[in-house]
Amino acid sequence: MGRRFGRHFFRRGRRRRCLRDCRSLADVSPGCRVCVRGFAPGLPLNRQDHLMAYGLIPGNWVEVVQHSPVTVVQVDNTELALEGELASKIEVSNE
């Protein structure tokens, strides 16, 4: 199965994918892995560039670690903390 270490739960093999239809990072359950599809139309281009510099690039897979007090996502070997409003402007899918 897997082992618990600190606040993370490591599984062997692939991380689990989200089973329900998620539209933004704010909708994804912690522990689920989703693919970044793009950004909401109202998000300024400089903010999009900033997020892409950290690895939130359309087509990349990310894992949601937690939602409280902020949304934390893991991109490759980096954990990013995002405000809830910003997480809701990052569009994702589970396919």
mmCIF file of the C-alpha atoms, coordinates in Angstrom:
data_MODEL
# 
_entry.id   MODEL 
# 
loop_
_atom_site.group_PDB 
_atom_site.id 
_atom_site.type_symbol 
_atom_site.label_atom_id 
_atom_site.label_alt_id 
_atom_site.label_comp_id 
_atom_site.label_asym_id 
_atom_site.label_entity_id 
_atom_site.label_seq_id 
_atom_site.pdbx_PDB_ins_code 
_atom_site.Cartn_x 
_atom_site.Cartn_y 
_atom_site.Cartn_z 
_atom_site.occupancy 
_atom_site.B_iso_or_equiv 
_atom_site.pdbx_formal_charge 
_atom_site.auth_seq_id 
_atom_site.auth_comp_id 
_atom_site.auth_asym_id 
_atom_site.auth_atom_id 
_atom_site.pdbx_PDB_model_num 
ATOM 1  C CA . MET A 1 1  ? 0.000   0.000  0.000   1.00 0.00 ? 1  MET A CA 1 
ATOM 2  C CA . GLY A 1 2  ? 1.894   3.091  1.141   1.00 0.00 ? 2  GLY A CA 1 
ATOM 3  C CA . ARG A 1 3  ? 3.437   4.756  4.152   1.00 0.00 ? 3  ARG A CA 1 
ATOM 4  C CA . ARG A 1 4  ? 2.676   7.846  6.112   1.00 0.00 ? 4  ARG A CA 1 
ATOM 5  C CA . PHE A 1 5  ? 5.414   10.398 6.642   1.00 0.00 ? 5  PHE A CA 1 
ATOM 6  C CA . GLY A 1 6  ? 4.548   13.681 8.333   1.00 0.00 ? 6  GLY A CA 1 
ATOM 7  C CA . ARG A 1 7  ? 1.463   15.165 6.723   1.00 0.00 ? 7  ARG A CA 1 
ATOM 8  C CA . HIS A 1 8  ? 1.988   13.330 3.422   1.00 0.00 ? 8  HIS A CA 1 
ATOM 9  C CA . PHE A 1 9  ? 0.830   9.877  2.470   1.00 0.00 ? 9  PHE A CA 1 
ATOM 10 C CA . PHE A 1 10 ? 3.103   8.242  -0.081  1.00 0.00 ? 10 PHE A CA 1 
ATOM 11 C CA . ARG A 1 11 ? 1.722   5.555  -2.344  1.00 0.00 ? 11 ARG A CA 1 
ATOM 12 C CA . ARG A 1 12 ? 3.651   3.172  -4.471  1.00 0.00 ? 12 ARG A CA 1 
ATOM 13 C CA . GLY A 1 13 ? 3.329   3.725  -8.186  1.00 0.00 ? 13 GLY A CA 1 
ATOM 14 C CA . ARG A 1 14 ? 1.140   6.491  -9.538  1.00 0.00 ? 14 ARG A CA 1 
ATOM 15 C CA . ARG A 1 15 ? -0.588  9.071  -7.415  1.00 0.00 ? 15 ARG A CA 1 
ATOM 16 C CA . ARG A 1 16 ? -4.344  8.816  -7.533  1.00 0.00 ? 16 ARG A CA 1 
ATOM 17 C CA . ARG A 1 17 ? -6.285  10.857 -10.018 1.00 0.00 ? 17 ARG A CA 1 
ATOM 18 C CA . CYS A 1 18 ? -9.374  12.788 -9.125  1.00 0.00 ? 18 CYS A CA 1 
ATOM 19 C CA . LEU A 1 19 ? -12.516 10.745 -9.766  1.00 0.00 ? 19 LEU A CA 1 
ATOM 20 C CA . ARG A 1 20 ? -14.987 13.596 -10.080 1.00 0.00 ? 20 ARG A CA 1 
ATOM 21 C CA . ASP A 1 21 ? -15.163 16.281 -12.728 1.00 0.00 ? 21 ASP A CA 1 
ATOM 22 C CA . CYS A 1 22 ? -12.994 19.177 -11.538 1.00 0.00 ? 22 CYS A CA 1 
ATOM 23 C CA . ARG A 1 23 ? -12.894 22.541 -13.248 1.00 0.00 ? 23 ARG A CA 1 
ATOM 24 C CA . SER A 1 24 ? -10.374 24.443 -11.113 1.00 0.00 ? 24 SER A CA 1 
ATOM 25 C CA . LEU A 1 25 ? -7.673  23.667 -8.573  1.00 0.00 ? 25 LEU A CA 1 
ATOM 26 C CA . ALA A 1 26 ? -10.067 24.831 -5.857  1.00 0.00 ? 26 ALA A CA 1 
ATOM 27 C CA . ASP A 1 27 ? -12.418 21.918 -6.750  1.00 0.00 ? 27 ASP A CA 1 
ATOM 28 C CA . VAL A 1 28 ? -9.799  19.167 -6.478  1.00 0.00 ? 28 VAL A CA 1 
ATOM 29 C CA . SER A 1 29 ? -9.693  16.962 -3.404  1.00 0.00 ? 29 SER A CA 1 
ATOM 30 C CA . PRO A 1 30 ? -6.362  16.790 -1.562  1.00 0.00 ? 30 PRO A CA 1 
ATOM 31 C CA . GLY A 1 31 ? -4.295  13.848 -2.762  1.00 0.00 ? 31 GLY A CA 1 
ATOM 32 C CA . CYS A 1 32 ? -5.656  13.989 -6.307  1.00 0.00 ? 32 CYS A CA 1 
ATOM 33 C CA . ARG A 1 33 ? -3.538  14.514 -9.378  1.00 0.00 ? 33 ARG A CA 1 
ATOM 34 C CA . VAL A 1 34 ? -4.887  16.679 -12.203 1.00 0.00 ? 34 VAL A CA 1 
ATOM 35 C CA . CYS A 1 35 ? -3.695  18.214 -15.460 1.00 0.00 ? 35 CYS A CA 1 
ATOM 36 C CA . VAL A 1 36 ? -3.475  21.999 -15.843 1.00 0.00 ? 36 VAL A CA 1 
ATOM 37 C CA . ARG A 1 37 ? -5.601  23.043 -18.846 1.00 0.00 ? 37 ARG A CA 1 
ATOM 38 C CA . GLY A 1 38 ? -5.260  26.819 -18.706 1.00 0.00 ? 38 GLY A CA 1 
ATOM 39 C CA . PHE A 1 39 ? -6.319  29.919 -16.856 1.00 0.00 ? 39 PHE A CA 1 
ATOM 40 C CA . ALA A 1 40 ? -9.607  31.775 -16.376 1.00 0.00 ? 40 ALA A CA 1 
ATOM 41 C CA . PRO A 1 41 ? -10.177 34.562 -18.928 1.00 0.00 ? 41 PRO A CA 1 
ATOM 42 C CA . GLY A 1 42 ? -10.021 37.315 -16.271 1.00 0.00 ? 42 GLY A CA 1 
ATOM 43 C CA . LEU A 1 43 ? -6.521  36.400 -15.017 1.00 0.00 ? 43 LEU A CA 1 
ATOM 44 C CA . PRO A 1 44 ? -3.975  39.037 -16.150 1.00 0.00 ? 44 PRO A CA 1 
ATOM 45 C CA . LEU A 1 45 ? -1.219  37.874 -18.517 1.00 0.00 ? 45 LEU A CA 1 
ATOM 46 C CA . ASN A 1 46 ? 1.576   38.876 -16.136 1.00 0.00 ? 46 ASN A CA 1 
ATOM 47 C CA . ARG A 1 47 ? -0.015  36.696 -13.421 1.00 0.00 ? 47 ARG A CA 1 
ATOM 48 C CA . GLN A 1 48 ? -0.282  33.789 -15.897 1.00 0.00 ? 48 GLN A CA 1 
ATOM 49 C CA . ASP A 1 49 ? 3.397   34.192 -16.811 1.00 0.00 ? 49 ASP A CA 1 
ATOM 50 C CA . HIS A 1 50 ? 4.313   34.172 -13.125 1.00 0.00 ? 50 HIS A CA 1 
ATOM 51 C CA . LEU A 1 51 ? 2.390   30.913 -12.537 1.00 0.00 ? 51 LEU A CA 1 
ATOM 52 C CA . MET A 1 52 ? 3.910   29.292 -15.623 1.00 0.00 ? 52 MET A CA 1 
ATOM 53 C CA . ALA A 1 53 ? 7.399   30.206 -14.383 1.00 0.00 ? 53 ALA A CA 1 
ATOM 54 C CA . TYR A 1 54 ? 6.662   28.032 -11.324 1.00 0.00 ? 54 TYR A CA 1 
ATOM 55 C CA . GLY A 1 55 ? 5.583   25.087 -13.493 1.00 0.00 ? 55 GLY A CA 1 
ATOM 56 C CA . LEU A 1 56 ? 1.813   25.565 -13.704 1.00 0.00 ? 56 LEU A CA 1 
ATOM 57 C CA . ILE A 1 57 ? 1.972   25.166 -17.472 1.00 0.00 ? 57 ILE A CA 1 
ATOM 58 C CA . PRO A 1 58 ? -0.984  23.839 -19.498 1.00 0.00 ? 58 PRO A CA 1 
ATOM 59 C CA . GLY A 1 59 ? -0.404  20.125 -19.999 1.00 0.00 ? 59 GLY A CA 1 
ATOM 60 C CA . ASN A 1 60 ? 1.585   19.622 -16.764 1.00 0.00 ? 60 ASN A CA 1 
ATOM 61 C CA . TRP A 1 61 ? 0.253   17.349 -14.025 1.00 0.00 ? 61 TRP A CA 1 
ATOM 62 C CA . VAL A 1 62 ? 0.029   18.651 -10.455 1.00 0.00 ? 62 VAL A CA 1 
ATOM 63 C CA . GLU A 1 63 ? -1.063  17.128 -7.149  1.00 0.00 ? 63 GLU A CA 1 
ATOM 64 C CA . VAL A 1 64 ? -3.181  19.012 -4.628  1.00 0.00 ? 64 VAL A CA 1 
ATOM 65 C CA . VAL A 1 65 ? -1.716  18.588 -1.141  1.00 0.00 ? 65 VAL A CA 1 
ATOM 66 C CA . GLN A 1 66 ? -4.129  20.684 0.960   1.00 0.00 ? 66 GLN A CA 1 
ATOM 67 C CA . HIS A 1 67 ? -6.730  23.472 0.835   1.00 0.00 ? 67 HIS A CA 1 
ATOM 68 C CA . SER A 1 68 ? -6.569  24.972 4.304   1.00 0.00 ? 68 SER A CA 1 
ATOM 69 C CA . PRO A 1 69 ? -5.382  27.584 5.200   1.00 0.00 ? 69 PRO A CA 1 
ATOM 70 C CA . VAL A 1 70 ? -4.175  27.974 1.589   1.00 0.00 ? 70 VAL A CA 1 
ATOM 71 C CA . THR A 1 71 ? -4.195  25.669 -1.427  1.00 0.00 ? 71 THR A CA 1 
ATOM 72 C CA . VAL A 1 72 ? -0.877  23.843 -1.695  1.00 0.00 ? 72 VAL A CA 1 
ATOM 73 C CA . VAL A 1 73 ? 0.013   22.033 -4.907  1.00 0.00 ? 73 VAL A CA 1 
ATOM 74 C CA . GLN A 1 74 ? 3.026   19.951 -5.785  1.00 0.00 ? 74 GLN A CA 1 
ATOM 75 C CA . VAL A 1 75 ? 4.570   20.549 -9.206  1.00 0.00 ? 75 VAL A CA 1 
ATOM 76 C CA . ASP A 1 76 ? 7.400   18.106 -9.870  1.00 0.00 ? 76 ASP A CA 1 
ATOM 77 C CA . ASN A 1 77 ? 9.524   18.482 -6.701  1.00 0.00 ? 77 ASN A CA 1 
ATOM 78 C CA . THR A 1 78 ? 8.220   21.915 -5.690  1.00 0.00 ? 78 THR A CA 1 
ATOM 79 C CA . GLU A 1 79 ? 5.291   22.786 -3.425  1.00 0.00 ? 79 GLU A CA 1 
ATOM 80 C CA . LEU A 1 80 ? 3.448   26.023 -4.204  1.00 0.00 ? 80 LEU A CA 1 
ATOM 81 C CA . ALA A 1 81 ? 1.026   27.814 -1.870  1.00 0.00 ? 81 ALA A CA 1 
ATOM 82 C CA . LEU A 1 82 ? -1.831  29.611 -3.637  1.00 0.00 ? 82 LEU A CA 1 
ATOM 83 C CA . GLU A 1 83 ? -4.646  31.746 -2.285  1.00 0.00 ? 83 GLU A CA 1 
ATOM 84 C CA . GLY A 1 84 ? -8.082  30.203 -2.758  1.00 0.00 ? 84 GLY A CA 1 
ATOM 85 C CA . GLU A 1 85 ? -9.182  32.884 -5.222  1.00 0.00 ? 85 GLU A CA 1 
ATOM 86 C CA . LEU A 1 86 ? -6.134  32.271 -7.403  1.00 0.00 ? 86 LEU A CA 1 
ATOM 87 C CA . ALA A 1 87 ? -6.585  28.485 -7.236  1.00 0.00 ? 87 ALA A CA 1 
ATOM 88 C CA . SER A 1 88 ? -10.128 28.917 -8.546  1.00 0.00 ? 88 SER A CA 1 
ATOM 89 C CA . LYS A 1 89 ? -8.738  30.677 -11.653 1.00 0.00 ? 89 LYS A CA 1 
ATOM 90 C CA . ILE A 1 90 ? -6.490  27.774 -12.653 1.00 0.00 ? 90 ILE A CA 1 
ATOM 91 C CA . GLU A 1 91 ? -8.455  25.439 -14.907 1.00 0.00 ? 91 GLU A CA 1 
ATOM 92 C CA . VAL A 1 92 ? -7.755  21.707 -14.654 1.00 0.00 ? 92 VAL A CA 1 
ATOM 93 C CA . SER A 1 93 ? -9.088  18.343 -15.786 1.00 0.00 ? 93 SER A CA 1 
ATOM 94 C CA . ASN A 1 94 ? -8.571  14.810 -14.586 1.00 0.00 ? 94 ASN A CA 1 
ATOM 95 C CA . GLU A 1 95 ? -7.866  13.380 -18.034 1.00 0.00 ? 95 GLU A CA 1 
# 
